[in-house]
Amino acid sequence: MKAPFYNKLNSIVLIAIGLWGYIDVHSPTALIAVGFGIMLLLCTNGLKKENKIISHVAVLLTLLILVALAGMVLPKRLISGGLGLARVSAMILTSVLSIVAFILSFIKARK
């Protein structure tokens, strides 16, 4: 698994779905995902160059957004359902894939 690819995928999904959620619901909190997506997208070049500091920053940002989505947003969306649940689920899925890619790249770098 390539960490830069999954980071870029996650950041694009966070930006696109965050904007979609903002347009659909008109809630400024949907822009939090957009902000995290932009920050993660900015980390992609550092990940390609295998910069350890940027890698750890990207992991931290990904973990923060994953905890926020799974801990605070998902329970509310499970109750309301609909497209909001699908949007949150997609963001959680790509964040988990990104975390797995980071872990595997850290294991590979350690060997």
Beta strands, then each sheet from edge to edge (+ up, - down):
end
